Amino acid sequence: MKVVALSGSNVGTKTRTAMDYTLQVARENYSDAQIILINPAEVDMFFSDGRNYNDYEGDTKTVTETIMEANAIIIGTQRFKHQFLQH
């Protein structure tokens, strides 16, 4: 099984720390799985312009192909400061 984990923030370290822990636990429990972390801070991605994902080059092509080949995807998202409004 191929699992791709996306650390969904290219700023700060908290999302990456949470993803590192999640992947550590996943590797301990699913030693036969191929687990890959993609960190947007470490790749040079281009925004999609409507082309087929196979037509991109460089990191964009590698990342999209890796995601498309995955059996499972784990997405870590950031939480920036937010508050609940009180009435």
N, C-alpha and C positions, 0 to 999 in steps of 0.2 A: 504494500500500500504506500502511496506517495501522498504526504501531507505537506502543504505549503502554508506557512504562517506569514501573515503580513503585519508588520509593525506599522500601524496606520498614522504615524506622526513623524515628520522630519525635523521637529524641534523638541528640545527637552530630552529627558532620560527615563521618565516614569513609565511610559508605554513600553519602551524597550526592556526595562527591568522586569515588568510584568510578563512580557512575552518570553524573555529568557527563562523565567521561573516556570511558566506554562510548558515550554518546550522541554525543560529538564524533567518535569513530571511525566510528560508524554513519552519521552525516550525511555524512562525507567519502566513504564507500564506497557509500552509497545515497541520492544527492542527490534522487532522485525520490520518496522515501518521506516521508510526513508523520509526524514523530516527536514525541511528546508525553510530557513528564515529569509524573508526579503524585507530589507529595511530601506525605505525611500530616501533616507539621508545618505545612503551608501551607493545609490545607483543614479544614473543620468537618464531620466525618463522624459519622453515627449508626450504632449497631450494628443489624444486620438484625433485624427482628421478624417475619419471615415474609411480608411484603408483596411483591408484584411490584416489581421494581426500578424500573419506570416510575411507581410510586405515591409514591416519595420526592420530596422537594423540596430545593432549595438545592444545596450541594456534594455531598451524598450522591447525589442524582439525576444531577448532572453527571458525577461520577466513575464511577458504575456504567454510565451510558450510554456514556461514553467507552471503558470497558473492553469492553463488549459489542460495540461497533462495530469493535474492533481486529482486524486480521489477524494480528498477533503481539504478544506481551506479554513484556517483559523485567522480571524481578523481581530487585532488589538486596536482599539480606538482611544483617542485621547479625550480627556474631559478638561476643558478650560473653565475658568471661574464662571460659575453661574449661580443664580439664586432663585429662590421661590418668592413670588410676589405675595405679600400679605394684604388682605383687604380689611 
